[in-house]
Amino acid sequence: MNTRRHRATGQIPADRLDIERTTLHVLPAEPLAFALGEERLVGSDRTISFQAVRYSTPPGYTGARVWCRVLGEELSITARTHSR
């Protein structure tokens, strides 16, 4: 399928990918901290403070670093886990 000429572009996708690969780069192993948001430490009471408000976190995150960012009207709290 990738060797057939594309109707809209008139190009062969496999050939196009070879060209585009020259501009691609390897993604970093760690995400950029700015993209994650503001870092917080989960307290012994399993909560974090963000903009003077306390938020609960699930069990097992005490002492963990989490990142907070506002998405629209919601707060997104992100943590690293060891699952793959």
C-alpha positions in Angstrom: 0.0 0.0 0.0 2.8 2.4 0.8 4.3 1.8 -2.7 1.2 2.9 -4.6 1.0 6.5 -5.8 -1.3 8.6 -3.6 -4.2 10.1 -5.6 -4.2 13.5 -3.9 -0.4 14.2 -3.8 0.7 12.1 -6.7 3.6 10.8 -4.6 4.5 7.4 -3.3 4.2 7.4 0.6 7.3 5.3 1.1 9.4 7.7 -1.0 7.9 10.7 0.8 8.8 9.2 4.2 12.4 8.8 3.1 12.5 12.5 2.4 10.8 13.5 5.6 13.1 11.3 7.8 15.9 13.7 7.1 14.1 16.4 9.1 12.9 14.1 11.9 14.8 13.9 15.2 14.8 11.5 18.1 12.4 12.4 20.9 14.0 13.0 24.3 13.6 10.2 26.9 12.3 12.8 29.4 9.5 15.2 28.5 10.2 18.9 28.8 9.4 20.2 32.3 7.6 23.2 30.8 5.2 20.9 29.0 4.3 19.1 32.2 3.4 22.1 34.2 4.3 23.3 37.7 5.9 20.7 39.9 4.5 19.9 43.3 5.4 17.3 46.0 2.6 15.1 47.4 2.4 15.5 51.2 2.0 12.8 53.8 -1.8 13.6 53.8 -1.8 12.6 50.0 -2.6 16.1 48.9 -0.9 18.9 46.9 -1.4 22.6 46.9 -2.0 24.4 43.7 -3.0 28.1 43.5 -3.9 28.1 47.3 -6.2 25.1 46.9 -5.6 21.6 48.2 -6.2 18.6 45.9 -6.2 14.9 46.8 -4.1 12.4 45.0 -4.5 8.6 44.8 -2.9 6.3 47.4 0.7 5.4 46.7 1.9 8.9 45.7 3.0 10.2 49.1 6.4 11.9 48.6 6.2 11.8 44.8 6.7 14.7 42.5 3.7 15.5 40.3 3.1 18.2 37.7 0.0 20.5 37.6 -1.4 22.4 34.7 -4.7 24.0 33.9 -6.5 22.6 30.8 -9.5 24.7 30.1 -11.5 24.7 33.3 -9.9 21.6 34.7 -6.7 20.9 36.6 -4.5 18.1 35.2 -2.2 16.4 37.7 0.4 14.2 36.1 2.8 11.8 37.8 5.4 9.3 36.6 4.7 5.7 37.2 6.8 2.6 36.7 4.3 0.8 34.5 5.1 0.4 30.8 
